[in-house]
Structures are given as structure tokens and as C-alpha cells.
Amino acid sequence: MIKKTLIFNLFTLLILTSCLSLQPQPEITPTSLPSTSTQDNDLSIFKSGLNPAYHSVIDELSTASVYKIDFVIADNLYQISGKQTVDYTNNEDVALDEIHFRLFPNILGGEITVENVSVNNESIEPKYELNDSLMILSLKNPLQPAGKINISMEFDITIPRSVDLNYGVQAYYNDVLALAHIYPMIAVYDDEGWNSEIPPQSGDVTYADMSFFIVTVDAPKDLVLVASGVESNVEENGNRQKVRYEAGPVRDFYLAGSPNYQEFVKEIDGVTLRFYTPGYLQSGADESLDMAAQSIKVFNARYGVYPYTELDFVSTPTLALGIEYPGAIAITEWIMEPQIGYLEGTVVHEVAHQWFYNLVGNDQLDDPWLDESLAQFATMQYFTDRYGEQGMLEFRRELKGRWAYVGEEEIPVGLPVSEYSGVEYSGIVYGRGALFFMELEAVMGTDAFNAFMKSYVENNAFGISTTEILRAEAEASCGCDLTELFEEWVYP
């Protein structure tokens, strides 16, 4: 019998707001940067971090962007310098006369400044827009389809010493350093052109293609580092360490650290699960690893195998219950006591995002339901498979409770984040959106629906999905016309 404490209020993922700060620490910044490799890219190095079932995708994504980033974290932990090169290929069918980079620290409470920008070793003067969160490089000559360029730059970042305004995704607070999408990130170019906008306060801020990352982190030796991808080398020199990570294909590179982290490990189906948290939270870490292991088994069977050989969790002071990153998940510290009752739903929801957001991508600003609603529905399938009908009924009740936030209004689930109020975003995308997939299963039939979920993931893995792609996949599986259902639930 499932305990209600495991799923009571699982969906309280609304952002809490607070203003917390630390006193400054003495600053010691290294005077030199490690050199970034300029060797030709050997993408085979990324196979060690990929499930063997996906090794062939390395060749299929041979023209994806390759980031080579060197971070130097100062002894005070909130100032970071670095340099970055990106090997970029125009994978569009039109020539590009400019390249857009997102500078997220400038709208997430911190600051990033960029200098010494060059394209193919020729200096270029960037333009800045959107409160300096967008850096535009106007190319001397348009980059033709399949054309390649090398872009290099140096940067300095100041990280907020609070968790105000940005959930704590970029923050140094309570001896925890959280560094989500702090590097200059190439925007997505799609049928709308360059996707460059200031994101709404609700929801996620990124929309990214798959890329490869080779990252070196120079940091104080006592800082326990956690990152997307696999750790491939560690060097120590006095009170400093230099750690190299290789991650890809992934949609982002996440980095976190704390001198207080201890590592807790579990193996499941060829995946190494690690939780990094202070020792006094070990019981929550152990519970989380068990929940993550069970969810991976469920999702492997239902959707296709988890793409990587590792999945890392960190506890942070984030104001969200949990936040997903490629191959990494941040869980807020205050729910790490299992008896609080939020932990299982949060862990499973974030694990589901490894399939819906990372493996199958989407525009998280324009089509948030394609990852958030699906992650909620996947969480319900986990509770169904693990706890039976009672688990499903309890979870469905929570989804309906979420929808009740907006009086069960039939607001379309397929709107951009910007068209929802905060409470509508929660009630519709996290509540009604997940209930849509229950209705879709009822219309299609369980066998056709299960086949659809597997084919949807398989056919769109490592790519970008849209509402119309999802609908077409569903109609192909059931041999039926779903126009009426999508008009009732999804379309504006």
C-alpha cells in the first residue's frame, strides 16, 4: 500500500521567492588560464559516457557544435574567469550572416563580460541586446549551409551570492556553488530564425541543440565538483585542482560544487547513480538513489534506455524542488528528509526529464508542455508501475488538484510560457497537460499508446520535437485522426 506522504503535494514546483546572501570572502584569483586544446575533434572520446545503444549517434551528430571551455574558479568561489572555443557548423538550409550567443548570467542576477572574441582567428566586435543577455556576432562573410567556423572568446563571471530571482540555478550560497548555463551558449536557429528572447519568470530559460563539451575546471582542491558527462582526468597542484570533463551529446553543461559534499553511489542497469550532499543528509540521498534506480527501470522499459552511463544528483539551496540538467539533477536541500513527502515525486519527475527535455528536446519557452507535461505523465506511469492502481489513483488526484488551481478551466496546454500566468502555468502545464496524455491513451488504446511513446522517443532522440511531430507520431501508431482531441486539449 502506497503511503500518502510519498505523493502528497508532489507537484508544488512553483517558485518560492526569497533574498538570501552570504558575506564576501577574500578573493584569490589565479593569474593564468589553462590552454584550450586546438586539436581536431575526436568525437569517439564521448563514447565512454554514452550507453552503447547510442554509440552510433556520435557519427550522426558529427556536425554538432563542439565547445571547449576552460573555467578558473577563484578561491572565493563566486568569481570565475575562462575562455571558450566553439567549432560551429551551419546545419541549416540557409546562409547565416550572424551567430547568436546567450549570456544568461546577465539576466539571472550575476554578470558575465566577454572580450577578445574572434572568428577563425580574426577579431570581431560583438553587439549586445536584451539587457546584455544576447551577444550577436556579425560575420564578415555569410556562413553557407554545411560551412564551418571556429569562434573563440574569453570571459569573466560574477556569480550571485544569493538565490533570489533565478531559483538559485546560478549562485554561491551556503557553501554550495551552482553553475547552470553560465558559459556563452549558442542559441537555436529554427524555422523562426534565431531563438533569442528574454525568458518569462515562470519555466525554464534555455532552448538548446545537442552539442559536445570538453571542459576543464581549475578550482580549489577542497571543492568537490560535480558536472554533466564523465570525469576524464584530475590533476592536483598545491591547493588547486584541475578536472577535465567530457559531455555529449547534451543540450547544456552543468557544474556544481561544495567543500561539504560526500558521494553516495548506486548502480542500476549499467548506469552509475551518484548523489552529492552533506553527510547529514545521507538518508535522503539513499532514498533518492533508490527512487532514481526504480524510475530508470520503468522508463527504460517504457520509452527506451537512458542515454548515458552516469546520472549525478546534487543537493543545492535551489528555490525549486528540483531542476533537470543533462545527466545531472539538482534537488533542493530542504526536501532531503524523506518524511517530508516531496522527495519521491521530485526525483522521479526530474529523472523523467532525461527523456523529455534532454533526449527528446523541445522549445521550452514556446512548447513547455512537451517536456513538463510529459515528465508529469511519466511520473504517474512510475507510480502506476511501482505501486499499482492505488498509486495511479493517488497521482491522478494530485494532477486534478493541480488543474483545480485554475478552476479546471479548459485553457489549452500547448501555449508558450509567456501566455500563462504563474498559477495557470502550474495548473495547466503540470496538471491538465499530464491529464491530456491519460485521455490520449484512452482514445488510442493502451497498446497503440505504449507503442507511440516508444516510437516517439526513438524517432526524435537527440533532436527537437514539436506539437505537430508528437501528434503525427501518435496518429501513426493508432491509425486514427486526433484532430478533435488536440483541438479540445492542446491548440489555442
VEXDREN-2710 file (C-alpha; in Angstrom, 1 decimal):
% VEXDREN-2710
k/r/px/py/pz
1/MET/0.0/0.0/0.0
2/ILE/1.4/3.3/-1.0
3/LYS/1.9/5.9/1.7
4/LYS/0.2/9.2/1.0
5/THR/3.3/11.0/2.3
6/LEU/5.1/9.9/-0.7
7/ILE/2.9/11.7/-3.1
8/PHE/1.1/14.3/-1.1
9/ASN/1.6/17.7/-2.8
10/LEU/4.2/16.2/-5.2
11/PHE/3.6/19.0/-7.6
12/THR/4.4/22.0/-5.5
13/LEU/7.0/23.0/-8.1
14/LEU/6.0/26.7/-8.1
15/ILE/8.9/29.0/-7.4
16/LEU/9.3/30.3/-3.9
17/THR/10.9/33.8/-3.7
18/SER/13.5/34.8/-1.2
19/CYS/16.5/37.0/-0.8
20/LEU/19.4/35.3/0.9
21/SER/23.0/36.4/0.9
22/LEU/26.5/35.5/2.1
23/GLN/29.2/37.8/3.3
24/PRO/32.1/38.2/0.8
25/GLN/35.1/36.0/1.2
26/PRO/38.7/37.1/0.5
27/GLU/39.3/36.8/-3.2
28/ILE/42.3/34.9/-4.7
29/THR/42.1/34.6/-8.5
30/PRO/44.6/32.6/-10.4
31/THR/46.7/34.7/-12.8
32/SER/46.7/32.4/-15.7
33/LEU/44.3/30.3/-17.7
34/PRO/44.8/26.7/-18.8
35/SER/45.3/26.4/-22.5
36/THR/42.3/25.2/-24.6
37/SER/43.1/22.4/-27.0
38/THR/43.1/23.3/-30.7
39/GLN/43.4/19.7/-31.9
40/ASP/40.9/18.3/-34.4
41/ASN/37.9/16.9/-32.7
42/ASP/37.9/13.2/-32.0
43/LEU/34.3/12.6/-31.0
44/SER/35.0/9.0/-30.1
45/ILE/36.1/10.2/-26.7
46/PHE/32.4/10.7/-25.8
47/LYS/31.5/7.0/-26.2
48/SER/32.7/6.3/-22.7
49/GLY/29.8/8.4/-21.3
50/LEU/27.1/7.0/-23.7
51/ASN/25.1/3.9/-23.4
52/PRO/26.4/1.5/-26.1
53/ALA/22.9/1.5/-27.7
54/TYR/23.6/5.1/-28.7
55/HIS/27.2/5.0/-29.9
56/SER/26.1/5.3/-33.5
57/VAL/24.7/8.7/-32.8
58/ILE/28.3/10.1/-32.5
59/ASP/28.6/9.8/-36.2
60/GLU/25.1/11.1/-36.8
61/LEU/25.9/14.2/-34.8
62/SER/29.3/14.8/-36.3
63/THR/28.4/18.4/-37.2
64/ALA/27.0/19.3/-33.8
65/SER/28.8/22.2/-32.0
66/VAL/31.8/21.3/-30.0
67/TYR/32.5/23.5/-27.0
68/LYS/36.0/23.6/-25.4
69/ILE/35.7/25.6/-22.2
70/ASP/38.3/26.3/-19.5
71/PHE/36.9/27.6/-16.2
72/VAL/39.0/29.0/-13.4
73/ILE/37.1/29.3/-10.2
74/ALA/38.6/31.8/-7.7
75/ASP/39.3/30.8/-4.1
76/ASN/36.3/32.9/-3.1
77/LEU/34.2/30.6/-5.3
78/TYR/31.9/33.3/-6.8
79/GLN/34.3/34.8/-9.4
80/ILE/35.1/32.8/-12.5
81/SER/37.3/33.5/-15.4
82/GLY/37.6/31.4/-18.5
83/LYS/37.9/31.0/-22.2
84/GLN/35.9/29.1/-24.8
85/THR/36.2/28.0/-28.3
86/VAL/33.3/26.6/-30.3
87/ASP/33.5/24.6/-33.6
88/TYR/30.3/25.6/-35.2
89/THR/28.7/24.1/-38.4
90/ASN/25.8/25.7/-40.1
91/ASN/23.3/22.8/-40.1
92/GLU/20.5/25.0/-41.6
93/ASP/19.4/25.2/-45.2
94/VAL/20.0/28.9/-45.4
95/ALA/23.2/31.0/-45.1
96/LEU/23.8/32.7/-41.7
97/ASP/25.1/36.2/-41.6
98/GLU/25.3/36.3/-37.8
99/ILE/25.7/34.0/-34.8
100/HIS/23.8/34.5/-31.6
101/PHE/25.1/33.7/-28.1
102/ARG/23.1/33.7/-24.9
103/LEU/24.7/35.3/-21.9
104/PHE/22.4/34.1/-19.2
105/PRO/24.3/35.4/-16.1
106/ASN/23.3/38.9/-17.1
107/ILE/19.6/38.2/-16.6
108/LEU/19.9/35.7/-13.7
109/GLY/21.3/38.0/-11.1
110/GLY/25.0/37.8/-11.9
111/GLU/27.3/39.3/-14.6
112/ILE/29.3/38.0/-17.5
113/THR/31.6/40.1/-19.6
114/VAL/33.1/38.8/-22.8
115/GLU/36.3/40.0/-24.6
116/ASN/38.8/39.0/-27.2
117/VAL/36.2/37.5/-29.5
118/SER/37.4/36.1/-32.8
119/VAL/36.0/34.1/-35.7
120/ASN/38.6/31.9/-37.5
121/ASN/41.3/33.9/-35.6
122/GLU/40.0/37.3/-36.9
123/SER/38.9/39.7/-34.2
124/ILE/35.3/40.7/-34.2
125/GLU/33.3/43.3/-32.2
126/PRO/30.1/41.9/-30.9
127/LYS/26.8/43.7/-30.5
128/TYR/24.8/43.3/-27.3
129/GLU/21.0/43.3/-26.9
130/LEU/18.3/42.1/-24.4
131/ASN/19.9/43.6/-21.3
132/ASP/23.3/42.2/-22.5
133/SER/21.9/38.7/-22.4
134/LEU/22.4/38.3/-26.2
135/MET/25.7/38.7/-27.9
136/ILE/25.5/38.9/-31.7
137/LEU/28.5/38.2/-33.9
138/SER/28.0/39.7/-37.4
139/LEU/30.1/37.5/-39.8
140/LYS/32.4/39.0/-42.4
141/ASN/31.0/36.6/-45.0
142/PRO/27.7/34.7/-44.7
143/LEU/28.2/31.1/-43.4
144/GLN/26.8/28.8/-46.1
145/PRO/24.9/25.6/-45.3
146/ALA/27.4/23.0/-44.1
147/GLY/30.0/25.7/-43.6
148/LYS/32.2/25.6/-40.5
149/ILE/33.8/28.3/-38.3
150/ASN/35.7/28.4/-35.1
151/ILE/34.7/31.0/-32.6
152/SER/36.8/31.9/-29.6
153/MET/36.4/34.3/-26.6
154/GLU/37.4/35.0/-23.0
155/PHE/35.0/35.8/-20.2
156/ASP/34.7/36.9/-16.6
157/ILE/31.7/35.9/-14.5
158/THR/30.5/37.1/-11.1
159/ILE/28.1/34.6/-9.5
160/PRO/25.2/35.9/-7.2
161/ARG/25.7/35.2/-3.5
162/SER/22.0/34.7/-3.1
163/VAL/19.3/32.5/-4.6
164/ASP/17.0/35.5/-5.4
165/LEU/15.4/35.8/-8.9
166/ASN/16.9/32.7/-10.5
167/TYR/15.8/29.8/-8.4
168/GLY/19.4/29.5/-7.3
169/VAL/20.5/28.0/-10.6
170/GLN/23.5/30.3/-10.7
171/ALA/24.5/31.0/-7.1
172/TYR/27.1/30.7/-4.4
173/TYR/25.2/30.2/-1.2
174/ASN/25.6/28.1/2.0
175/ASP/28.9/26.7/0.7
176/VAL/27.3/25.4/-2.5
177/LEU/28.3/26.7/-5.9
178/ALA/25.6/26.1/-8.6
179/LEU/26.6/26.9/-12.2
180/ALA/23.9/26.3/-14.7
181/HIS/24.4/27.6/-18.3
182/ILE/26.9/30.2/-17.2
183/TYR/29.0/29.9/-20.4
184/PRO/28.2/31.8/-23.7
185/MET/25.7/29.4/-25.3
186/ILE/24.8/29.4/-29.0
187/ALA/21.1/30.0/-29.5
188/VAL/18.9/27.7/-31.5
189/TYR/18.3/28.6/-35.2
190/ASP/15.0/27.1/-36.4
191/ASP/12.1/28.0/-38.7
192/GLU/11.6/31.1/-36.6
193/GLY/15.2/32.2/-37.1
194/TRP/17.4/32.8/-34.1
195/ASN/15.6/32.0/-30.9
196/SER/16.8/34.9/-28.8
197/GLU/14.5/36.4/-26.2
198/ILE/14.3/37.2/-22.5
199/PRO/12.6/34.2/-20.9
200/PRO/9.5/34.7/-18.7
201/GLN/10.0/34.3/-15.0
202/SER/8.0/31.1/-15.0
203/GLY/9.5/28.0/-16.5
204/ASP/12.9/27.2/-17.9
205/VAL/15.3/29.6/-19.6
206/THR/17.1/27.5/-22.2
207/TYR/16.3/26.0/-25.6
208/ALA/19.3/24.2/-27.0
209/ASP/20.5/21.9/-29.6
210/MET/22.7/18.8/-28.8
211/SER/26.4/19.7/-28.5
212/PHE/29.6/18.2/-27.3
213/PHE/31.6/19.7/-24.4
214/ILE/35.2/19.3/-23.4
215/VAL/35.5/21.3/-20.1
216/THR/38.5/21.9/-17.8
217/VAL/37.8/23.3/-14.4
218/ASP/40.6/24.8/-12.3
219/ALA/39.3/25.1/-8.8
220/PRO/40.3/25.0/-5.1
221/LYS/41.3/21.4/-4.2
222/ASP/38.8/21.1/-1.4
223/LEU/35.8/21.9/-3.7
224/VAL/34.1/18.6/-4.6
225/LEU/33.0/19.1/-8.2
226/VAL/30.0/17.6/-10.0
227/ALA/29.3/18.0/-13.7
228/SER/27.5/16.8/-16.7
229/GLY/29.3/14.0/-18.5
230/VAL/32.2/11.9/-17.3
231/GLU/35.3/13.0/-15.4
232/SER/38.3/12.0/-17.6
233/ASN/41.3/13.5/-15.7
234/VAL/42.3/15.1/-12.4
235/GLU/45.5/16.9/-11.6
236/GLU/46.4/18.5/-8.3
237/ASN/48.9/21.3/-7.7
238/GLY/49.2/22.6/-4.2
239/ASN/45.8/23.8/-3.0
240/ARG/44.4/23.7/-6.6
241/GLN/42.9/21.0/-8.8
242/LYS/42.3/20.8/-12.5
243/VAL/39.5/18.4/-13.6
244/ARG/38.5/17.6/-17.1
245/TYR/35.0/16.6/-18.2
246/GLU/33.7/15.2/-21.4
247/ALA/30.0/15.5/-22.0
248/GLY/27.9/14.8/-25.1
249/PRO/25.8/14.8/-26.9
250/VAL/23.9/17.0/-24.4
251/ARG/21.9/20.2/-24.5
252/ASP/23.8/22.1/-21.8
253/PHE/26.7/21.7/-19.4
254/TYR/26.0/21.8/-15.7
255/LEU/28.6/22.3/-13.0
256/ALA/28.2/22.4/-9.2
257/GLY/30.5/22.0/-6.2
258/SER/30.8/22.2/-2.4
259/PRO/33.5/21.5/0.1
260/ASN/30.8/19.7/2.2
261/TYR/29.7/17.2/-0.5
262/GLN/30.1/13.5/0.2
263/GLU/29.4/10.9/-2.5
264/PHE/26.8/8.2/-2.3
265/VAL/26.6/5.6/-5.2
266/LYS/24.2/3.1/-6.6
267/GLU/24.4/1.0/-9.8
268/ILE/21.4/0.1/-11.9
269/ASP/21.2/-1.4/-15.4
270/GLY/24.7/-0.2/-16.4
271/VAL/24.1/3.3/-15.1
272/THR/26.1/4.7/-12.2
273/LEU/24.0/6.9/-10.0
274/ARG/25.7/9.3/-7.6
275/PHE/24.3/11.7/-5.1
276/TYR/26.5/14.5/-3.7
277/THR/25.3/16.0/-0.5
278/PRO/26.5/16.7/3.1
279/GLY/26.8/13.6/5.2
280/TYR/23.9/14.5/7.5
281/LEU/21.5/14.2/4.5
282/GLN/22.7/10.6/3.7
283/SER/19.2/9.1/4.4
284/GLY/17.7/11.4/1.8
285/ALA/20.5/10.6/-0.7
286/ASP/20.0/6.8/-0.2
287/GLU/16.2/7.2/-0.7
288/SER/16.7/9.3/-3.8
289/LEU/19.1/6.8/-5.3
290/ASP/16.6/4.0/-4.8
291/MET/13.8/6.1/-6.3
292/ALA/16.0/7.1/-9.3
293/ALA/17.0/3.5/-9.9
294/GLN/13.4/2.3/-9.9
295/SER/12.4/5.2/-12.2
296/ILE/15.2/4.3/-14.7
297/LYS/13.9/0.7/-14.8
298/VAL/10.4/1.9/-15.5
299/PHE/11.4/4.5/-18.1
300/ASN/13.9/2.2/-19.8
301/ALA/11.1/-0.3/-20.4
302/ARG/8.5/2.2/-21.4
303/TYR/10.5/4.7/-23.5
304/GLY/13.9/3.4/-24.4
305/VAL/17.2/3.1/-22.5
306/TYR/18.7/6.0/-20.6
307/PRO/21.3/7.5/-22.9
308/TYR/24.3/7.9/-20.6
309/THR/26.5/5.8/-18.3
310/GLU/26.1/8.2/-15.3
311/LEU/23.4/10.3/-13.6
312/ASP/24.5/12.7/-10.9
313/PHE/22.4/14.3/-8.2
314/VAL/23.4/17.3/-6.1
315/SER/21.6/18.9/-3.2
316/THR/21.6/22.7/-3.5
317/PRO/19.7/25.7/-2.0
318/THR/17.6/26.0/-5.1
319/LEU/14.2/27.5/-4.6
320/ALA/12.6/24.9/-7.0
321/LEU/12.1/21.4/-5.6
322/GLY/14.2/20.1/-8.4
323/ILE/15.8/21.2/-11.6
324/GLU/16.9/19.0/-14.6
325/TYR/20.1/19.2/-16.5
326/PRO/21.7/16.8/-19.0
327/GLY/23.0/13.8/-16.9
328/ALA/22.6/15.8/-13.7
329/ILE/19.8/16.8/-11.3
330/ALA/19.7/19.4/-8.6
331/ILE/17.4/18.7/-5.6
332/THR/16.6/21.3/-3.0
333/GLU/18.2/20.6/0.4
334/TRP/15.0/21.1/2.5
335/ILE/13.2/18.1/1.0
336/MET/16.1/15.7/1.6
337/GLU/14.4/14.4/4.7
338/PRO/12.2/11.6/3.2
339/GLN/9.4/12.0/5.8
340/ILE/8.7/15.5/4.4
341/GLY/6.9/13.8/1.5
342/TYR/8.1/15.8/-1.6
343/LEU/11.2/13.7/-2.4
344/GLU/9.9/10.8/-4.5
345/GLY/7.7/12.9/-6.9
346/THR/10.5/15.4/-7.3
347/VAL/13.3/12.9/-8.0
348/VAL/11.1/10.9/-10.5
349/HIS/9.9/14.0/-12.3
350/GLU/13.5/15.2/-12.8
351/VAL/14.7/11.8/-13.9
352/ALA/11.8/11.7/-16.5
353/HIS/13.3/14.9/-17.9
354/GLN/16.3/13.0/-19.0
355/TRP/14.0/11.6/-21.7
356/PHE/11.7/14.6/-22.1
357/TYR/13.8/17.7/-22.4
358/ASN/17.3/16.2/-23.0
359/LEU/17.0/13.1/-25.1
360/VAL/14.0/14.4/-26.9
361/GLY/14.3/18.2/-27.0
362/ASN/11.8/20.9/-27.4
363/ASP/11.4/24.7/-27.3
364/GLN/10.9/25.0/-23.5
365/LEU/9.7/28.6/-23.9
366/ASP/7.2/28.1/-26.7
367/ASP/6.3/24.4/-26.1
368/PRO/6.8/23.8/-22.4
369/TRP/4.1/21.1/-22.3
370/LEU/6.3/18.8/-24.5
371/ASP/8.7/18.3/-21.6
372/GLU/6.9/19.3/-18.4
373/SER/3.5/17.7/-19.1
374/LEU/5.2/14.5/-20.4
375/ALA/7.5/14.4/-17.3
376/GLN/4.4/14.7/-15.1
377/PHE/2.7/11.9/-17.0
378/ALA/5.9/9.8/-16.9
379/THR/5.9/10.2/-13.2
380/MET/2.4/8.9/-13.0
381/GLN/3.4/5.9/-15.0
382/TYR/6.2/5.3/-12.5
383/PHE/3.7/5.4/-9.6
384/THR/1.4/3.1/-11.5
385/ASP/4.1/0.6/-12.3
386/ARG/5.6/0.7/-8.8
387/TYR/2.5/0.9/-6.6
388/GLY/-0.3/-0.4/-8.8
389/GLU/-3.8/1.1/-9.3
390/GLN/-3.7/2.9/-5.9
391/GLY/-0.5/4.7/-6.9
392/MET/-2.1/5.8/-10.2
393/LEU/-5.3/7.0/-8.5
394/GLU/-3.4/9.0/-5.9
395/PHE/-1.3/10.6/-8.5
396/ARG/-4.2/11.4/-10.8
397/ARG/-5.9/13.0/-7.9
398/GLU/-2.8/15.3/-7.5
399/LEU/-2.9/16.2/-11.2
400/LYS/-6.6/17.1/-10.9
401/GLY/-5.8/19.1/-7.8
402/ARG/-3.1/21.0/-9.8
403/TRP/-5.7/21.7/-12.5
404/ALA/-8.1/22.9/-9.9
405/TYR/-5.7/25.8/-9.1
406/VAL/-7.4/27.5/-12.1
407/GLY/-10.9/26.1/-11.6
408/GLU/-10.4/23.3/-14.1
409/GLU/-10.6/25.9/-16.9
410/GLU/-10.1/24.4/-20.3
411/ILE/-7.0/26.5/-21.1
412/PRO/-5.0/25.0/-24.0
413/VAL/-2.0/23.0/-22.8
414/GLY/0.1/23.9/-25.8
415/LEU/0.7/27.6/-25.2
416/PRO/4.0/29.4/-24.8
417/VAL/5.1/30.0/-21.2
418/SER/4.6/33.8/-21.7
419/GLU/0.9/33.3/-22.3
420/TYR/0.2/31.7/-18.9
421/SER/0.0/33.5/-15.6
422/GLY/2.1/31.9/-12.9
423/VAL/-0.8/29.9/-11.5
424/GLU/-2.0/29.0/-15.0
425/TYR/1.4/27.7/-15.9
426/SER/1.4/25.4/-12.9
427/GLY/-2.2/24.3/-13.2
428/ILE/-2.3/23.8/-17.0
429/VAL/1.2/22.6/-18.0
430/TYR/1.8/20.5/-14.9
431/GLY/-1.8/19.4/-14.3
432/ARG/-4.1/19.5/-17.3
433/GLY/-1.2/18.7/-19.6
434/ALA/-0.4/15.4/-17.9
435/LEU/-4.1/14.5/-17.8
436/PHE/-4.2/15.0/-21.6
437/PHE/-1.9/12.1/-22.0
438/MET/-4.3/9.9/-20.0
439/GLU/-7.0/11.0/-22.3
440/LEU/-4.8/10.3/-25.3
441/GLU/-4.1/6.8/-24.1
442/ALA/-7.9/6.2/-23.6
443/VAL/-8.6/7.3/-27.2
444/MET/-5.7/5.5/-28.8
445/GLY/-5.9/2.3/-26.7
446/THR/-3.2/1.2/-24.4
447/ASP/-1.2/-1.0/-26.8
448/ALA/-1.1/1.7/-29.5
449/PHE/-0.3/4.4/-26.9
450/ASN/2.6/2.4/-25.5
451/ALA/3.9/1.8/-29.0
452/PHE/3.6/5.5/-29.7
453/MET/5.6/6.5/-26.6
454/LYS/8.5/4.3/-27.6
455/SER/8.5/5.3/-31.3
456/TYR/8.2/9.0/-30.3
457/VAL/11.4/8.8/-28.2
458/GLU/13.2/6.6/-30.7
459/ASN/12.4/8.7/-33.8
460/ASN/13.1/12.0/-32.1
461/ALA/16.1/11.1/-29.9
462/PHE/18.8/13.8/-29.9
463/GLY/16.6/16.1/-32.0
464/ILE/13.9/18.7/-31.4
465/SER/10.2/17.8/-31.2
466/THR/7.2/20.0/-31.8
467/THR/3.5/19.6/-31.0
468/GLU/2.9/18.6/-34.6
469/ILE/5.6/15.9/-34.5
470/LEU/4.1/14.4/-31.4
471/ARG/0.6/14.4/-32.9
472/ALA/1.9/12.8/-36.1
473/GLU/3.7/10.1/-34.2
474/ALA/0.5/9.3/-32.2
475/GLU/-1.7/9.2/-35.3
476/ALA/0.8/6.9/-37.0
477/SER/0.6/4.5/-34.0
478/CYS/-3.1/4.4/-33.8
479/GLY/-4.1/4.9/-37.4
480/CYS/-6.6/7.4/-36.3
481/ASP/-7.4/11.2/-36.6
482/LEU/-6.6/13.0/-33.4
483/THR/-7.7/16.5/-34.7
484/GLU/-10.7/16.8/-32.4
485/LEU/-8.7/15.7/-29.3
486/PHE/-5.9/18.1/-29.9
487/GLU/-8.4/21.0/-30.6
488/GLU/-10.1/20.2/-27.3
489/TRP/-6.9/20.0/-25.2
490/VAL/-3.9/21.4/-26.9
491/TYR/-4.4/24.0/-29.6
492/PRO/-5.3/27.7/-28.8
END
